[in-house]
Amino acid sequence: MNKLLVFATIALGITLPFQDQFSTIAMALILACGLAQQFLSEKPAKIGTLKPFLLIAVLLILPRITGLFYGQWDNATKELLRSAPLVVIPLSLLLLSKHERAHQIRRWFFYGLLIGITLLAIVCYYPVVTTMISEQQPLSYLLRWRYMNFNFTSPLEDGHPAYLGLLICWLLAHIFFTQYLKSQWRPVVGLLLTTLLFQLVARNALLVAGILWLIYIMKTNIRWLQLSAVGLLLLCVGAVVLHPSNYLKDKFFYIFSEEAKARENTRFDRLEASFEVFKDAPIFGPGPGEDNELRMQAYKTMGEEIAFQNNYNAHNQFVEFLSTFGLYGLCCFLLAIFLITRLLWRSKNWLDFYLWIGILVAMITESLLERSLGVKYMSILVAFILLNQLISKREDHLSDGRRS
């Protein structure tokens, strides 16, 4: 079982940025290992250890379960199935909490995800480089709209830059503040991943990564690294400001351009459509499927033709819960967030706490749990938070026993 667990955990990391089906298979293998540990081991995880997880899982899943009884059955079923990782992944790791190598599961996933993101970079950069060479395009074309953001991830079936940016930030946090990589490799790999973030134009993720870099540089206090970081920052700002294309300037400095600012603010203006849906059913919401139809009607009334034609969701996870499941759904969601945040604060698990804040910030501009990758990323983050809590408690208990 040990080899299967190592394989499944690394496979989950490798496949997570790619096809949803492959990562789902890896999840199922990890769950199988957890169940085997529970039923075959002499030291299975106690049911009492699952109480924090059960409450959080129930709060995240309950609105989608009740959504089966109203709204559209097909959509409600799809949403419930898409949310399954919120239960499966944390449950799998908690069942493995007494496994002899439980403390290494995070490390295995890290190496798998690092391989997966490396493969992603190769897959996405290959058509860019080959096209630029065959058409003899200048190097400056690399920073034009045709090779950045969604155009950069077009070789992937569902390569959303913002979600991939979250995965890269998870890697950066572990590169800088764990012993998973040798110290001399950390700034090099960190620099390559940050360059990939820039190509993705994942702005929220770049902000999170920038703060991670700042903390890392201050902590290491290496002079050459500090000078290199300042030089890199100036180079990036210069590339954005001086590049002949206005694409990056509009993306990063849109507040200085009225036209770009209007385009950027459209996302927040569109929230009005979701609030109109909420007003129709403020307590329990209209339910899955029905909310989207009402939102499309509101887009049409507001004249938001692009949002209507592209069937946009709320692009805000809090408003998404509010418009779909009403105040009831939003309260469940906020209570789950509160419980996770309190757990992190009390355990002083600052690495995961920072990543958790990053995911909350992402939820302001993305309906994170409306995409499979977003659900799985949040599931993995919560799973590691809970697993870390159990391992820490067990180590403290053993330490107290030895002292007594």
C-alpha positions as CSV (number, residue, x, y, z in Angstrom):
1,M,0.0,0.0,0.0
2,N,2.9,2.4,0.7
3,K,4.0,2.4,-3.0
4,L,0.5,2.9,-4.2
5,L,0.1,5.9,-1.8
6,V,3.3,7.5,-3.0
7,F,2.3,6.9,-6.6
8,A,-1.2,8.2,-6.2
9,T,-0.1,11.3,-4.3
10,I,2.6,12.2,-6.8
11,A,0.1,11.4,-9.7
12,L,-2.5,13.8,-8.2
13,G,0.1,16.6,-8.2
14,I,1.2,15.9,-11.8
15,T,-2.3,15.6,-13.2
16,L,-4.0,18.4,-11.3
17,P,-3.2,21.2,-13.8
18,F,-4.3,19.0,-16.7
19,Q,-7.3,16.6,-17.5
20,D,-9.8,16.5,-14.7
21,Q,-10.4,12.7,-15.2
22,F,-6.8,11.8,-14.4
23,S,-6.7,13.7,-11.2
24,T,-10.0,12.2,-10.2
25,I,-8.5,8.7,-10.7
26,A,-5.6,9.7,-8.4
27,M,-8.0,11.0,-5.8
28,A,-9.8,7.6,-5.9
29,L,-6.6,5.8,-5.3
30,I,-5.7,8.0,-2.3
31,L,-9.2,7.3,-0.9
32,A,-8.7,3.6,-1.4
33,C,-5.4,3.8,0.5
34,G,-7.1,5.7,3.3
35,L,-9.9,3.1,3.6
36,A,-7.4,0.3,3.6
37,Q,-5.5,2.1,6.4
38,Q,-8.7,2.4,8.3
39,F,-9.9,-1.2,8.1
40,L,-6.6,-3.1,7.9
41,S,-4.3,-1.2,10.2
42,E,-3.9,-2.0,13.9
43,K,-4.0,1.8,14.5
44,P,-6.8,3.3,12.5
45,A,-7.8,6.9,12.8
46,K,-10.4,7.5,15.5
47,I,-13.8,8.7,14.5
48,G,-13.4,11.6,17.0
49,T,-10.5,13.0,14.9
50,L,-12.9,13.5,12.0
51,K,-15.3,15.9,13.9
52,P,-13.7,19.2,12.7
53,F,-13.6,17.9,9.1
54,L,-17.2,16.6,9.2
55,L,-18.5,20.0,10.3
56,I,-16.6,21.9,7.6
57,A,-17.5,19.4,4.9
58,V,-21.2,19.5,5.9
59,L,-21.3,23.3,5.7
60,L,-19.6,23.4,2.3
61,I,-21.7,20.6,0.8
62,L,-25.1,21.1,2.5
63,P,-26.3,23.9,0.3
64,R,-25.6,21.8,-2.8
65,I,-27.4,18.8,-1.3
66,T,-30.5,20.8,-0.5
67,G,-30.2,22.2,-4.0
68,L,-31.3,18.8,-5.3
69,F,-34.8,19.5,-3.9
70,Y,-35.3,22.8,-5.9
71,G,-33.7,24.4,-8.9
72,Q,-32.9,22.2,-11.9
73,W,-32.2,18.5,-11.1
74,D,-29.4,18.1,-13.7
75,N,-27.5,21.2,-12.7
76,A,-27.9,20.5,-9.0
77,T,-26.6,17.0,-9.5
78,K,-23.6,18.3,-11.5
79,E,-22.8,20.9,-8.8
80,L,-23.0,18.2,-6.1
81,L,-20.7,15.9,-8.0
82,R,-18.2,18.7,-8.7
83,S,-18.1,19.4,-5.0
84,A,-17.3,15.8,-4.1
85,P,-13.6,16.5,-3.7
86,L,-14.4,18.8,-0.7
87,V,-15.3,15.6,1.1
88,V,-13.1,13.0,-0.6
89,I,-9.7,14.6,-0.4
90,P,-9.8,15.7,3.2
91,L,-11.4,12.4,4.3
92,S,-8.7,10.4,2.5
93,L,-5.8,12.3,4.2
94,L,-7.5,12.1,7.6
95,L,-7.9,8.4,7.3
96,L,-4.2,8.3,6.6
97,S,-3.3,10.5,9.5
98,K,-1.9,7.5,11.5
99,H,0.0,6.1,8.5
100,E,3.7,5.8,9.3
101,R,4.5,8.2,6.5
102,A,1.6,10.5,6.8
103,H,4.0,13.5,7.4
104,Q,5.5,12.9,3.9
105,I,2.2,13.1,2.0
106,R,2.6,16.9,1.5
107,R,6.1,16.5,0.2
108,W,5.1,13.8,-2.3
109,F,2.3,16.1,-3.6
110,F,4.7,19.0,-3.8
111,Y,7.1,17.0,-6.1
112,G,4.2,15.8,-8.2
113,L,2.8,19.3,-8.6
114,L,6.2,20.7,-9.4
115,I,6.5,18.1,-12.2
116,G,3.0,18.9,-13.4
117,I,3.5,22.7,-13.6
118,T,6.9,22.0,-15.4
119,L,5.0,19.9,-18.0
120,L,2.3,22.6,-18.3
121,A,5.0,25.2,-19.0
122,I,6.5,23.0,-21.7
123,V,3.1,22.3,-23.3
124,C,2.1,25.9,-23.3
125,Y,5.5,27.4,-24.3
126,Y,6.1,24.9,-27.2
127,P,3.6,26.3,-29.7
128,V,4.6,29.9,-28.7
129,V,8.3,29.3,-29.3
130,T,7.8,27.3,-32.5
131,T,5.4,29.9,-34.0
132,M,7.8,32.8,-33.1
133,I,10.7,31.0,-34.8
134,S,8.8,29.9,-37.9
135,E,7.3,33.3,-38.4
136,Q,10.5,35.1,-37.4
137,Q,8.7,37.2,-34.9
138,P,10.8,39.5,-32.6
139,L,11.2,38.6,-28.9
140,S,8.9,41.4,-27.8
141,Y,6.0,39.4,-29.3
142,L,6.3,37.1,-26.3
143,L,4.7,39.8,-24.1
144,R,1.8,40.6,-26.5
145,W,-1.8,39.4,-25.9
146,R,-1.5,36.6,-28.5
147,Y,0.9,34.7,-26.2
148,M,-0.3,35.6,-22.7
149,N,-3.2,34.8,-20.4
150,F,-5.9,32.6,-21.9
151,N,-4.1,32.5,-25.3
152,F,-1.0,31.1,-23.6
153,T,-3.0,28.3,-21.9
154,S,-5.0,27.5,-25.1
155,P,-3.3,24.1,-25.5
156,L,-5.0,23.0,-22.3
157,E,-8.6,22.0,-22.2
158,D,-9.5,24.1,-19.2
159,G,-6.4,26.1,-18.4
160,H,-7.7,29.1,-16.5
161,P,-4.8,31.4,-15.6
162,A,-6.1,32.5,-12.2
163,Y,-6.6,28.9,-11.0
164,L,-3.2,27.8,-12.3
165,G,-1.7,30.8,-10.5
166,L,-3.0,29.5,-7.2
167,L,-1.2,26.2,-7.8
168,I,2.0,28.1,-8.5
169,C,1.6,30.2,-5.4
170,W,1.2,26.9,-3.4
171,L,4.5,25.7,-4.9
172,L,6.3,29.0,-4.2
173,A,5.3,29.0,-0.5
174,H,6.6,25.5,-0.1
175,I,9.8,26.2,-2.0
176,F,10.6,29.2,0.1
177,F,9.6,28.0,3.6
178,T,10.1,24.2,3.7
179,Q,13.1,22.0,3.2
180,Y,11.6,20.3,0.1
181,L,14.3,21.8,-2.2
182,K,18.0,22.5,-1.4
183,S,18.6,26.2,-0.5
184,Q,20.6,26.9,-3.6
185,W,17.8,25.8,-5.9
186,R,15.0,27.8,-4.2
187,P,15.6,31.2,-5.8
188,V,16.2,29.7,-9.2
189,V,13.0,27.5,-9.3
190,G,11.1,30.4,-7.6
191,L,12.2,32.8,-10.4
192,L,11.2,30.4,-13.1
193,L,7.7,29.9,-11.6
194,T,7.3,33.6,-11.1
195,T,8.1,34.1,-14.8
196,L,5.4,31.6,-15.7
197,L,3.0,33.6,-13.5
198,F,3.8,36.7,-15.4
199,Q,3.1,34.9,-18.7
200,L,-0.2,33.8,-17.3
201,V,-1.0,37.4,-16.3
202,A,-2.4,36.0,-13.1
203,R,-2.5,39.3,-11.2
204,N,-3.8,38.2,-7.9
205,A,-1.3,35.3,-7.8
206,L,1.5,37.7,-8.8
207,L,0.6,39.8,-5.8
208,V,0.6,36.8,-3.5
209,A,3.9,35.7,-5.0
210,G,5.4,39.1,-4.6
211,I,4.7,39.1,-0.9
212,L,6.1,35.6,-0.6
213,W,9.3,36.8,-2.3
214,L,9.5,39.8,0.0
215,I,9.2,37.6,3.1
216,Y,11.7,35.1,1.8
217,I,14.3,37.7,0.9
218,M,14.0,39.4,4.3
219,K,14.3,36.1,6.0
220,T,17.3,34.9,4.2
221,N,19.0,38.3,4.2
222,I,21.2,37.3,1.2
223,R,22.6,40.5,-0.3
224,W,22.9,39.3,-3.9
225,L,19.4,37.9,-3.8
226,Q,18.0,41.2,-2.5
227,L,19.8,43.1,-5.3
228,S,18.6,40.6,-7.9
229,A,15.0,40.9,-6.7
230,V,15.1,44.7,-7.0
231,G,16.6,44.4,-10.5
232,L,14.0,41.8,-11.5
233,L,11.2,44.0,-10.3
234,L,12.5,47.1,-12.2
235,L,12.9,44.9,-15.3
236,C,9.3,43.7,-15.1
237,V,7.9,47.2,-14.5
238,G,10.1,48.5,-17.4
239,A,8.9,45.7,-19.7
240,V,5.3,46.5,-19.0
241,V,5.7,50.3,-19.3
242,L,8.0,50.5,-22.2
243,H,6.6,47.6,-24.3
244,P,5.2,48.8,-27.6
245,S,1.9,46.9,-27.0
246,N,-0.6,48.4,-24.6
247,Y,-1.8,45.0,-23.5
248,L,0.3,44.7,-20.3
249,K,-0.1,48.3,-19.4
250,D,-3.9,48.0,-19.6
251,K,-3.7,44.8,-17.6
252,F,-1.5,46.0,-14.7
253,F,-1.9,49.8,-14.7
254,Y,-5.5,50.0,-15.9
255,I,-6.4,52.7,-13.3
256,F,-4.4,55.2,-15.4
257,S,-6.4,54.5,-18.6
258,E,-10.1,55.3,-18.6
259,E,-10.8,52.9,-21.4
260,A,-9.0,50.0,-19.7
261,K,-10.4,51.0,-16.3
262,A,-13.9,50.8,-17.7
263,R,-13.3,47.3,-19.1
264,E,-11.8,46.1,-15.7
265,N,-14.6,47.5,-13.7
266,T,-17.2,45.7,-15.8
267,R,-16.6,42.6,-13.8
268,F,-17.8,44.3,-10.6
269,D,-20.6,46.1,-12.4
270,R,-21.9,42.7,-13.5
271,L,-22.4,41.7,-9.8
272,E,-25.6,43.7,-10.0
273,A,-27.1,40.9,-12.1
274,S,-26.4,38.4,-9.4
275,F,-27.9,40.7,-6.7
276,E,-31.0,40.9,-8.8
277,V,-31.2,37.1,-8.8
278,F,-30.7,37.1,-5.0
279,K,-33.7,39.6,-4.6
280,D,-36.0,37.1,-6.3
281,A,-35.4,34.4,-3.6
282,P,-33.3,35.9,-0.7
283,I,-33.6,33.1,1.9
284,F,-32.8,29.9,0.0
285,G,-32.1,31.2,-3.5
286,P,-33.6,30.0,-6.8
287,G,-31.3,26.9,-6.7
288,P,-28.7,25.5,-9.2
289,G,-29.5,26.1,-12.8
290,E,-32.4,28.5,-12.1
291,D,-29.9,31.1,-10.8
292,N,-28.0,31.1,-14.1
293,E,-31.1,31.5,-16.2
294,L,-32.2,34.5,-14.1
295,R,-28.7,36.0,-14.2
296,M,-28.7,35.7,-18.0
297,Q,-32.0,37.6,-18.1
298,A,-30.5,40.3,-15.9
299,Y,-27.4,40.6,-18.1
300,K,-29.7,41.1,-21.1
301,T,-31.7,43.7,-19.3
302,M,-28.5,45.5,-18.2
303,G,-27.1,45.4,-21.8
304,E,-24.2,43.2,-20.8
305,E,-24.1,41.4,-24.1
306,I,-20.6,39.9,-23.7
307,A,-21.6,38.4,-20.3
308,F,-24.8,37.1,-21.8
309,Q,-23.2,35.5,-24.8
310,N,-20.4,33.9,-22.8
311,N,-22.8,32.7,-20.0
312,Y,-20.6,34.3,-17.3
313,N,-21.1,33.3,-13.7
314,A,-20.9,35.9,-10.8
315,H,-17.0,35.9,-10.8
316,N,-17.3,36.2,-7.0
317,Q,-17.7,33.0,-4.9
318,F,-19.5,34.8,-2.0
319,V,-22.0,36.4,-4.4
320,E,-22.3,33.0,-6.2
321,F,-23.5,31.3,-3.0
322,L,-25.7,34.2,-2.2
323,S,-27.4,34.3,-5.7
324,T,-27.8,30.5,-5.9
325,F,-28.6,29.4,-2.3
326,G,-29.6,32.7,-0.7
327,L,-28.7,33.8,2.8
328,Y,-28.9,30.2,3.9
329,G,-26.1,29.1,1.5
330,L,-23.9,32.2,2.2
331,C,-24.1,31.7,5.9
332,C,-23.1,28.0,5.6
333,F,-20.1,29.1,3.4
334,L,-19.0,31.9,5.7
335,L,-19.2,29.6,8.8
336,A,-17.0,27.0,7.1
337,I,-14.5,29.8,6.2
338,F,-14.6,31.0,9.8
339,L,-13.9,27.5,11.2
340,I,-10.9,26.9,8.9
341,T,-9.5,30.4,9.7
342,R,-9.9,29.9,13.4
343,L,-8.2,26.5,13.2
344,L,-5.2,28.0,11.3
345,W,-5.0,30.9,13.7
346,R,-5.0,28.8,16.8
347,S,-2.5,26.3,15.4
348,K,-0.2,29.1,14.3
349,N,0.2,27.3,10.9
350,W,1.3,30.5,9.2
351,L,2.3,28.8,5.9
352,D,-1.2,27.4,5.3
353,F,-2.7,30.6,6.8
354,Y,-1.1,32.7,4.1
355,L,-2.2,30.4,1.4
356,W,-5.7,30.4,2.8
357,I,-5.8,34.2,2.7
358,G,-4.7,34.0,-0.9
359,I,-7.6,31.7,-1.7
360,L,-10.1,34.1,0.0
361,V,-8.7,37.0,-2.0
362,A,-9.1,34.9,-5.2
363,M,-12.7,34.3,-4.3
364,I,-13.4,38.0,-4.6
365,T,-12.8,38.0,-8.3
366,E,-13.5,34.3,-9.2
367,S,-16.3,31.9,-8.6
368,L,-13.6,29.4,-7.4
369,L,-15.9,26.5,-6.6
370,E,-17.7,26.7,-9.9
371,R,-14.7,25.0,-11.6
372,S,-13.4,21.6,-10.9
373,L,-9.8,22.8,-10.5
374,G,-10.8,25.4,-8.0
375,V,-12.8,22.8,-6.0
376,K,-9.8,20.4,-6.0
377,Y,-7.3,23.1,-5.0
378,M,-9.4,24.2,-2.1
379,S,-10.0,20.6,-1.1
380,I,-6.3,19.9,-1.1
381,L,-5.5,23.0,0.9
382,V,-8.1,22.2,3.5
383,A,-7.0,18.5,3.6
384,F,-3.4,19.5,4.4
385,I,-4.6,22.0,7.0
386,L,-6.5,19.3,8.9
387,L,-3.8,16.7,8.4
388,N,-1.2,19.1,9.8
389,Q,-3.4,19.7,12.8
390,L,-3.7,16.0,13.6
391,I,0.0,15.3,13.1
392,S,0.9,18.3,15.3
393,K,-1.5,17.2,18.1
394,R,-0.2,13.6,17.9
395,E,3.5,14.8,18.2
396,D,2.6,17.1,21.1
397,H,0.8,14.2,22.8
398,L,3.9,11.9,22.3
399,S,6.2,14.7,23.6
400,D,4.1,15.1,26.8
401,G,4.1,11.4,27.3
402,R,7.9,11.2,27.1
403,R,8.3,14.1,29.5
404,S,6.0,12.5,32.1
